[in-house]
Amino acid sequence: MSSIRKRLFIWLLMGLSTLWAIAGIGIYLAVKKSELTKIDSELLRLQSAIRFFGGLSQRTEGPIRPDRLLSRINRENLPGGENRRPPDLRITQSLTDFIKENPPKYRIWSANGTIIRQSKGLSEKNVQFPENTEILNEPIFNSILSEGDTYRAMTVRFRPPRPRGRPRTVPSGNDSEVQTQDEAPPRNAPQIATIALSTKSMEQTLQFLLFAIIAIGIIAGFLSFLLVSLALRNGLKPLNSMGNNLSSVNSSSLSHRFSKKGLPIELAPITDHLNDLMARLESGFNRERQFSSDLAHELRTPIAELKMMSEVALRWPEKKNDNYALETLEISQQLQDTIETLLSLNRFENGQEKLKIEELCLKTVINECLKKHEKQISNKDIKVDIKVDEGKVIDTDIGIFRTIINNLLSNAAEYTPQNGEIKILGKKSNSSDEILRISNNVDGMEFEMLEHLFERFWRADNSRSDSSHIGLGLSLSKACAEALSLKINASLCENAETIQFSLNRTNS
């Protein structure tokens, strides 16, 4: 059996774990994007240096100035510490000094793919000439792997500064970090360059961040486990308390009602429904107790009569009377009717009776049932007024429906006073839910009695002196009606001198 505590525990832990995972991934990706943005900004800042390096290949010697305009100090006369290095070495040294820890790697191509200049340690395999140079109007960023380290590279297409003077030949064979070609490229020609910065610092930062996120996640998971367990234990205490109260309920304590004091608001509807259930159970148990008492009372009288008649016949056999046989038969018939009615009532109330739906003419069934009570109606001079349309038919189980009509007419014939009237109304109307209405005159009927009419063994005569009816007819009619998805209503009218039973269709 599934446990609410277990399901809540699993879902809460899964939810919290998912939130922690999403938050950790979000933080990791945000920091990574921020670090990449910093490196990209640094690469963009170095773009001017790359342009400058590209222009070195097109540097000229410039015009020859006369000595009268400019006299240069002989380089040999300068102190050793002030001796200058070649321009290429000076520029390369300045870029290395600019980024001391992780100097950038770069490569510059001409428009036709010839390498103009590159830094040491950058092989052809690591950085290749781009296939489509037309898309390089804007810098393109990507990652490359060089000497086991990961670099963030920027590839850009540019034109170096326009040189002045005569072209010169770039010296080759020096021992600087700059590699050159023997011939300088055309003046002011487009060039493509790739410059890369090491991402080692970023990777260290991200590794530390990932370790911190995992460590914090483990700690948070453990704390979440304790918090969820404690929250569920405290949150489900009212349910445990309610369960303990329910376990103490038995047939002798059905009058107990559950209090909403101290309960959470979510349990208030459950408490109300439980109290309603207890009220229905109490009412049902009381009815069953009353039924058992009434059944014992109903069966005790005919059994006592049979016993008495048997004892008389045994004690005075010479006084045997033919009436004994008839009276015994009547008493046995009464007992049989009671038992059969109870069995039928049980079948209908439990839905055990199978329905056989057929077309039934309402007026025909009414006339057949009236013939069974014709003698009683005639003896009382009861007027019967039938207003049922000839063509009114219904689809129902004929046997069960006949039981309903027979019990209603039997009840009317029994309780209608002398010279009274029975009215039967059944109009052919598809818009109305009413199928039939039977009304008759009554004496001594009160409005308070209406709620007891359909109770088993209930009679208007509290003394139960009349044994012709056992008090199960209306109960059986109600059960039969419910089996056919119908409903019987009873009402008093005309100053409580007429009782009316209406048989209606239910919405279901």
C-alpha positions in Angstrom: 0.0 0.0 0.0 1.3 3.5 -0.9 2.2 5.8 1.9 1.4 9.5 1.8 4.4 10.2 4.0 6.7 8.3 1.6 5.3 9.9 -1.5 5.6 13.4 0.0 9.1 12.6 1.2 10.2 11.4 -2.3 8.5 14.3 -4.2 9.9 17.0 -1.9 13.4 15.6 -2.0 13.2 15.2 -5.8 11.9 18.8 -6.1 14.5 20.3 -3.8 17.3 18.3 -5.6 16.0 19.5 -9.0 16.0 23.1 -7.8 19.5 22.8 -6.4 20.7 21.2 -9.6 19.1 23.9 -11.8 20.5 26.6 -9.5 24.0 25.1 -9.6 24.0 24.6 -13.4 22.7 28.2 -13.8 25.5 29.6 -11.6 28.1 27.5 -13.3 27.0 28.6 -16.8 26.7 32.2 -15.7 30.2 32.3 -14.3 31.6 30.5 -17.4 29.9 33.0 -19.7 31.3 35.9 -17.6 34.8 34.5 -17.8 34.5 33.9 -21.5 33.3 37.5 -21.9 36.3 38.8 -20.1 38.7 36.8 -22.3 36.8 37.9 -25.4 37.1 41.5 -24.2 40.8 41.0 -23.7 41.1 39.6 -27.2 39.3 42.5 -28.7 41.6 44.8 -26.8 44.6 43.0 -28.4 43.1 43.5 -31.8 45.0 46.8 -32.3 48.3 45.1 -31.5 47.6 42.5 -34.2 46.8 45.2 -36.7 50.1 46.8 -35.7 52.0 43.5 -36.2 50.4 43.1 -39.5 51.6 46.5 -40.5 55.2 45.6 -39.5 55.5 43.6 -42.7 54.8 46.7 -44.7 57.0 49.2 -42.8 59.2 51.2 -45.0 62.6 52.8 -44.4 61.0 56.3 -44.9 62.6 59.3 -46.7 66.3 60.0 -46.3 66.6 63.1 -44.3 69.7 65.4 -44.7 72.1 65.7 -41.9 71.3 69.4 -41.6 67.8 68.5 -40.7 68.5 65.6 -38.4 71.8 64.4 -36.9 71.7 61.0 -35.3 74.0 59.9 -32.5 76.1 57.0 -33.4 74.6 53.9 -31.9 78.1 52.6 -31.0 78.7 55.6 -28.8 75.7 54.9 -26.6 76.2 53.1 -23.3 75.7 49.3 -23.5 72.5 49.4 -21.4 70.9 51.9 -23.8 71.7 49.9 -26.9 68.3 49.4 -28.6 67.1 46.1 -30.0 65.7 45.7 -33.5 62.1 47.0 -34.0 60.6 43.5 -34.3 62.1 42.4 -31.0 61.0 45.6 -29.3 57.4 45.1 -30.4 57.3 41.4 -29.4 58.8 42.2 -26.1 56.2 44.8 -25.4 53.3 42.3 -26.1 55.0 39.8 -23.8 55.4 42.4 -21.1 51.8 43.4 -21.5 50.6 39.9 -20.5 53.3 38.3 -18.4 51.6 35.2 -17.1 49.9 33.8 -20.2 51.2 35.7 -23.3 48.9 35.4 -26.3 49.6 33.2 -29.3 48.9 34.6 -32.7 49.2 34.0 -36.4 48.8 36.4 -39.3 48.0 35.4 -42.9 47.8 37.3 -46.1 44.6 37.2 -48.1 45.8 34.2 -50.1 46.7 32.2 -47.0 50.4 32.8 -46.7 51.7 33.0 -43.2 53.1 36.5 -42.5 53.9 36.3 -38.9 53.2 33.9 -35.9 54.3 33.3 -32.4 56.3 30.3 -31.3 54.7 26.9 -30.5 51.7 27.4 -32.8 51.6 24.6 -35.3 49.6 24.5 -38.6 47.4 21.8 -37.0 46.2 24.0 -34.1 45.3 27.2 -36.1 44.3 26.8 -39.7 43.5 29.4 -42.3 39.8 30.0 -42.4 37.9 28.6 -45.4 35.6 31.5 -45.9 37.3 34.8 -45.2 34.3 36.9 -46.3 32.4 36.2 -43.1 35.3 37.7 -41.0 34.0 41.3 -41.1 33.2 40.8 -37.5 35.5 38.8 -35.1 34.8 35.1 -34.7 35.5 33.4 -31.4 36.3 29.7 -30.9 38.4 27.4 -28.7 41.6 25.6 -29.8 44.0 23.2 -28.2 47.7 23.9 -28.3 50.4 21.9 -26.5 47.8 20.3 -24.2 46.4 23.7 -23.1 43.0 25.1 -24.1 43.0 28.6 -25.7 40.2 31.0 -26.6 40.9 32.2 -30.1 39.6 35.2 -32.1 39.9 35.3 -35.9 39.5 38.7 -37.6 40.1 40.1 -41.1 41.6 43.6 -41.2 43.7 46.0 -43.3 47.0 47.1 -41.6 47.8 50.9 -41.4 48.8 52.3 -44.8 52.6 52.4 -44.9 54.7 55.3 -46.1 57.9 55.4 -48.2 59.6 52.7 -50.0 59.0 49.0 -49.4 61.7 47.2 -47.5 62.8 43.7 -47.1 62.1 42.2 -43.7 65.2 40.7 -42.2 65.0 36.9 -41.6 66.9 34.5 -39.5 66.8 36.4 -36.2 66.4 34.6 -32.9 63.4 36.5 -31.7 60.0 35.1 -30.9 58.6 36.4 -34.2 58.7 34.3 -37.3 58.6 36.1 -40.6 58.6 35.5 -44.3 61.4 36.5 -46.6 59.2 38.8 -48.6 56.9 41.4 -47.3 53.3 41.3 -48.4 51.7 43.8 -50.7 51.2 47.2 -49.2 47.9 47.8 -47.5 46.6 44.3 -48.5 43.8 42.6 -46.4 45.2 40.3 -43.7 43.6 37.6 -41.5 44.8 37.1 -38.0 44.1 34.7 -35.2 45.0 35.6 -31.6 44.5 33.2 -28.7 44.6 33.6 -24.9 45.0 30.7 -22.5 41.9 29.7 -20.6 43.8 27.9 -17.8 42.9 30.5 -15.2 39.2 30.3 -16.3 39.3 26.5 -16.1 40.8 26.6 -12.6 38.1 29.0 -11.5 35.3 26.8 -13.0 36.8 23.7 -11.5 36.8 25.3 -8.0 33.3 26.5 -8.6 32.1 23.1 -9.7 33.7 21.5 -6.6 32.0 24.1 -4.4 28.6 23.6 -6.0 28.9 19.8 -5.6 30.0 20.1 -2.0 27.3 22.6 -1.1 24.7 20.4 -3.0 25.7 17.4 -0.9 25.4 19.4 2.4 22.1 20.9 1.2 20.8 17.5 0.3 21.6 16.2 3.7 20.0 19.2 5.4 17.0 18.9 3.1 16.6 15.3 4.1 16.5 16.2 7.8 14.2 19.2 7.1 11.7 17.3 5.0 11.6 14.4 7.6 10.9 16.9 10.4 8.4 18.8 8.4 6.4 15.7 7.4 6.5 14.4 11.0 5.0 17.6 12.4 2.7 18.2 9.4 1.1 14.7 9.6 0.5 14.7 13.3 -3.1 15.8 12.9 -3.8 12.9 10.6 -2.3 10.5 13.1 -4.4 12.0 15.8 -7.5 11.7 13.6 -6.6 8.1 12.8 -6.3 7.3 16.5 -9.7 8.8 17.2 -11.3 6.7 14.3 -9.8 3.5 15.6 -11.7 3.9 18.9 -15.1 4.1 17.1 -17.3 1.1 17.3 -21.0 0.3 17.2 -21.6 1.5 20.7 -19.9 4.9 20.2 -21.6 6.0 17.0 -22.9 9.1 18.7 -19.2 10.4 18.9 -18.4 13.4 16.8 -15.0 14.7 15.8 -13.9 18.1 16.9 -12.2 20.6 14.5 -10.5 22.3 17.4 -6.7 22.4 16.8 -7.0 20.8 13.4 -5.5 22.4 10.3 -8.0 24.1 7.9 -7.3 21.4 5.2 -8.7 18.7 7.5 -11.9 20.6 8.3 -13.9 19.3 5.3 -12.7 15.7 6.1 -13.9 16.2 9.7 -17.3 17.5 8.5 -17.7 14.5 6.2 -16.7 12.1 9.0 -19.3 13.6 11.3 -21.9 13.3 8.5 -20.8 9.6 8.1 -21.1 9.0 11.8 -24.6 10.5 11.8 -25.7 8.3 8.9 -24.1 5.2 10.5 -25.9 6.0 13.8 -29.2 6.5 12.0 -28.7 3.3 10.0 -27.8 1.3 13.1 -30.9 2.7 14.9 -33.0 1.7 11.9 -31.6 -1.8 11.9 -32.1 -2.1 15.7 -35.7 -0.9 15.2 -36.1 -3.3 12.3 -34.9 -6.2 14.3 -37.3 -5.3 17.1 -40.2 -4.9 14.7 -39.4 -8.1 12.9 -39.3 -10.0 16.2 -42.6 -8.5 17.1 -44.2 -9.3 13.7 -43.0 -12.9 13.8 -43.7 -13.5 17.5 -47.5 -13.1 17.2 -48.2 -15.6 14.4 -45.7 -18.1 15.8 -47.3 -17.8 19.2 -50.7 -18.4 17.6 -49.4 -21.5 15.8 -47.9 -22.8 19.1 -51.1 -22.2 21.0 -53.3 -23.9 18.3 -50.9 -26.9 18.2 -51.0 -27.3 22.0 -54.8 -27.1 22.0 -55.0 -29.7 19.3 -52.6 -32.0 21.2 -54.4 -31.6 24.5 -57.9 -32.0 23.3 -57.8 -34.0 20.2 -61.6 -34.9 20.5 -62.4 -31.2 20.1 -60.8 -31.0 16.7 -62.2 -28.1 14.7 -62.0 -27.5 10.9 -61.3 -23.8 11.6 -57.9 -24.8 13.0 -56.7 -25.9 9.6 -57.9 -22.6 7.9 -56.4 -20.5 10.7 -53.1 -22.4 10.5 -53.0 -21.9 6.7 -53.7 -18.1 7.1 -51.0 -17.7 9.7 -48.5 -19.7 7.6 -49.4 -17.6 4.6 -48.8 -14.5 6.6 -45.4 -15.7 7.7 -44.5 -16.7 4.1 -45.6 -13.3 2.8 -43.4 -11.6 5.4 -40.4 -13.6 4.6 -40.8 -13.3 0.8 -41.3 -9.6 1.1 -38.2 -9.2 3.2 -36.2 -11.3 0.7 -37.4 -9.2 -2.2 -36.7 -6.0 -0.3 -33.1 -7.2 0.3 -32.6 -8.0 -3.4 -33.9 -4.7 -4.6 -31.9 -2.6 -2.0 -28.7 -4.5 -2.9 -29.2 -4.3 -6.6 -29.3 -8.0 -7.1 -32.5 -8.1 -9.2 -31.8 -8.2 -12.9 -33.9 -5.8 -15.0 -35.7 -6.9 -18.2 -36.8 -3.7 -19.9 -39.9 -3.9 -22.0 -42.6 -1.6 -23.3 -45.5 -1.4 -20.8 -49.0 0.2 -21.2 -49.6 2.1 -18.0 -53.4 1.9 -18.0 -53.4 -1.9 -18.5 -51.2 -2.5 -15.5 -53.4 -0.2 -13.3 -56.6 -2.1 -14.3 -55.0 -5.4 -13.6 -53.9 -4.3 -10.1 -57.2 -2.8 -9.3 -59.0 -6.2 -9.9 -57.0 -7.7 -7.0 -58.5 -5.2 -4.6 -61.9 -4.9 -6.3 -63.8 -6.7 -3.4 -62.3 -4.4 -0.8 -63.0 -1.3 -2.8 -66.6 -2.5 -3.4 -67.2 -3.2 0.3 -66.2 0.3 1.2 -68.1 2.0 -1.6 -64.8 3.7 -2.7 -65.0 5.7 -5.9 -62.1 5.2 -8.3 -61.4 8.0 -10.7 -58.9 6.9 -13.4 -57.4 9.6 -15.7 -54.7 7.8 -17.6 -54.2 8.3 -21.3 -54.8 5.2 -23.4 -51.6 5.7 -25.4 -49.2 6.3 -22.5 -46.5 3.6 -22.5 -43.2 3.4 -20.6 -40.0 1.3 -21.0 -39.4 -0.5 -17.8 -39.3 -3.9 -16.1 -42.9 -5.0 -16.1 -42.7 -7.3 -13.1 -41.0 -4.8 -10.8 -43.2 -1.9 -12.0 -46.3 -4.0 -11.3 -45.1 -4.6 -7.7 -44.9 -0.9 -7.2 -48.4 -0.2 -8.5 -50.0 -3.1 -6.7 -48.5 -2.0 -3.3 -49.6 1.6 -3.8 -53.2 0.6 -4.8 -53.3 -2.0 -1.9 -52.3 0.8 0.5 -54.9 3.1 -0.9 -57.7 0.5 -0.7 -56.7 -0.4 2.9 -56.6 3.2 4.3 -59.3 4.9 2.3 -62.3 5.4 4.6 -65.9 4.4 3.8 -67.3 6.2 0.8 -63.9 7.6 0.1 -62.3 8.3 -3.3 -59.1 7.1 -5.1 -57.8 9.2 -7.9 -55.3 7.9 -10.4 -53.7 10.4 -12.8 -51.3 9.7 -15.6 -51.0 12.2 -18.5 -49.2 11.5 -21.7 -46.5 14.2 -21.5 -42.9 13.9 -22.5 -41.8 17.2 -20.9 -42.8 16.1 -17.4 -40.8 13.7 -15.2 -44.0 12.5 -13.4 -45.3 9.1 -14.6 -48.2 8.5 -12.2 -50.0 10.1 -9.3 -52.3 8.2 -6.9 -54.2 10.0 -4.2 -56.8 8.8 -1.7 -58.7 10.1 1.4 -57.3 9.3 4.8 -58.4 9.7 8.4 -56.1 10.6 11.3 -53.0 11.2 9.1 -50.5 13.9 10.3 -47.7 15.6 8.6 -45.2 14.2 11.1 -46.0 10.7 9.9 -44.9 11.3 6.3 -41.2 10.8 7.1 -42.0 7.3 8.5 -44.2 6.1 5.7 -41.4 4.2 3.8 -39.8 2.7 7.0 -40.1 -1.1 7.3 -42.8 -2.4 9.6 -44.1 1.1 10.3 -47.9 1.5 10.6 -50.1 4.4 11.3 -51.8 2.1 13.8 -49.3 2.0 16.7 -51.3 -0.8 18.4 -50.6 -3.1 15.4 -54.0 -4.7 16.0 -54.5 -5.2 12.2 -52.6 -8.2 11.0 -53.7 -7.9 7.3 -50.7 -5.7 6.6 -47.2 -6.2 7.8 -45.9 -2.7 7.1 -43.5 -3.6 4.3 -45.5 -2.6 1.2 -44.3 1.0 0.9 -40.7 0.0 1.8 -40.8 -2.5 -1.0 -42.3 0.0 -3.4 -39.5 2.5 -2.7 -36.8 -0.2 -3.2 -38.4 -1.3 -6.5 -38.6 2.3 -7.7 -34.9 2.9 -6.9 -34.1 -0.2 -8.8 -35.9 1.3 -11.9 -34.3 4.7 -11.4 -37.6 6.1 -10.2 -38.6 8.0 -7.1 -41.7 7.9 -4.9 -42.8 11.1 -3.1 -45.6 11.3 -0.5 -47.5 14.4 0.5 -50.6 15.5 2.4 -53.1 18.0 0.9 -56.6 19.4 1.5 -56.1 19.9 5.3 -54.4 16.5 5.7 -57.5 14.7 4.5 -55.9 13.4 1.3 -52.5 11.6 0.8 -50.9 11.7 -2.5 -48.1 9.4 -3.9 -46.3 10.5 -7.1 -44.0 8.3 -9.1 -41.3 10.3 -11.0 -38.2 9.8 -13.1 -34.9 10.7 -11.6 -32.3 12.8 -13.4 -29.8 9.9 -13.3 
